[in-house]
Amino acid sequence: RGVAAARGVSAAEIEQLLATMTEAPLLGIFGEPRVNVLALNLALDQMAPPAR
């Protein structure tokens, strides 16, 4: 909720973006699902650039 409020987008949009950016474990069994945080932040910037 905090990210959504700070970015001016809905929580549902953030959740949808997270779902699409989540990468599966290697070969489906090694490791945990992960998110490339840099790519996520760049995608968020494209959605609604913060006013500066």
C-alpha positions as CSV (number, residue, x, y, z in Angstrom):
1,R,0.0,0.0,0.0
2,G,2.8,2.4,0.8
3,V,4.4,2.0,-2.6
4,A,1.0,2.4,-4.3
5,A,0.3,5.6,-2.4
6,A,3.8,7.0,-3.0
7,R,3.6,6.3,-6.7
8,G,0.0,7.4,-7.1
9,V,-1.2,4.1,-8.5
10,S,-3.6,1.5,-7.2
11,A,-2.5,-1.4,-5.1
12,A,-4.0,-3.8,-7.6
13,E,-1.7,-2.3,-10.3
14,I,1.3,-2.9,-8.1
15,E,0.2,-6.5,-7.4
16,Q,-0.3,-7.2,-11.1
17,L,3.1,-5.7,-11.9
18,L,4.7,-7.9,-9.2
19,A,3.0,-11.0,-10.6
20,T,4.3,-10.3,-14.1
21,M,7.8,-9.5,-12.8
22,T,8.2,-12.5,-10.5
23,E,10.7,-15.0,-11.9
24,A,10.4,-18.7,-11.2
25,P,13.1,-20.7,-9.5
26,L,15.9,-22.1,-11.7
27,L,14.5,-25.2,-13.5
28,G,11.4,-24.8,-11.3
29,I,13.0,-26.4,-8.3
30,F,16.2,-24.5,-7.3
31,G,15.8,-21.5,-5.1
32,E,12.8,-19.2,-4.4
33,P,10.7,-17.1,-6.7
34,R,12.4,-13.7,-7.1
35,V,11.8,-10.2,-8.4
36,N,14.4,-8.0,-10.1
37,V,14.0,-4.9,-8.0
38,L,15.7,-2.6,-10.5
39,A,13.5,-3.7,-13.3
40,L,10.5,-3.3,-11.0
41,N,11.4,0.2,-10.1
42,L,12.0,1.1,-13.8
43,A,8.6,-0.3,-14.7
44,L,7.0,1.7,-11.9
45,D,8.7,4.8,-13.2
46,Q,7.2,4.2,-16.6
47,M,3.7,3.8,-15.1
48,A,3.6,7.1,-13.3
49,P,6.8,9.2,-13.0
50,P,6.9,11.0,-9.6
51,A,6.5,14.7,-9.7
52,R,9.8,16.4,-8.8
